[in-house]
Amino acid sequence: MNKVILVGNLTRDPELTTTNSGVSVCRFSLAVTRRFQNSDGERDADFINIVVWRNLADICHKFLKKGSKCAVVGRLQTSSYEAQDGSRRYTTDVVADDVEFISTNRQSGDDGDYVAPSQESKAQPKQTAELEEIDDDSLPF
């Protein structure tokens, strides 16, 4: 089984490219904070490369930016290539199947597609339905 689940913040703006056949590819890096503190009392972070394909790549590029918090579900993929100096280089990426936007850091009305919730809507409590009391003797079990 090869499954990775991460929650972190983007360390840079996503980069969108397309393959020769026109398929969208979005790349970004996530800073994922470790659970435990180091000897100095600080929490270190791991910086993990994420690769997103097709329509999800376009969506990530449009709505995420440096500092955005997101959750990524995907698989770990390793590969290698020959560098210009002839040495062998190895890469490890998470290929995302699902990206959940936790915060996008977008301003309200940037392009008309995304509108941040107003302060008024945040302050108003949600209405809940009144629950009707049920007599235990009327239950069929």
Secondary structure, 3 states (H helix, E strand, C coil): CCCEEEEEEECCCCEEEECCCCCEEEEEEEEEEEEEECCCCCEEEEEEEEEEEHHHHHHHHHHCCCCCEEEEEEEEEEEEEECCCCCEEEEEEEEEEEEEEEECCCCCCCCCCCCCCCHHHHHCCCCCCCCCCCCHHHCCC
